[in-house]
């Protein structure tokens, strides 16, 4: 699991789709990294991804270590999928997040 960043490290928030109920743009396990001014990967785009980036950048600004958010994918979020996703956010370093993602990819069949 990614570790909390040291001062001076390249901080990012690792955002993972932790759970999906109903229709969603990506499956559980999909992930992206969000830095202060950039990002890598996708959890489905659109308003869902925009909201996830906003939460992640708030965490970067405050130093909050982790958070979970459950978001309905309907008209209130501007998504047409109709399902619901739970996102897991972890403050870490870019290096540690990439290592965690590579390890997860190695576990795929």
Secondary structure, 3 states (H helix, E strand, C coil): CCCCCCCCCCEEEEEEEEEEECCCCCCCCCEEEECCCCEEECCCCHHHHHHHHHHHHHHHHHCCCEEEEEEECCHHHCCCCCCEEEEEEEEEEHHHHHHHHHHHHHCCC
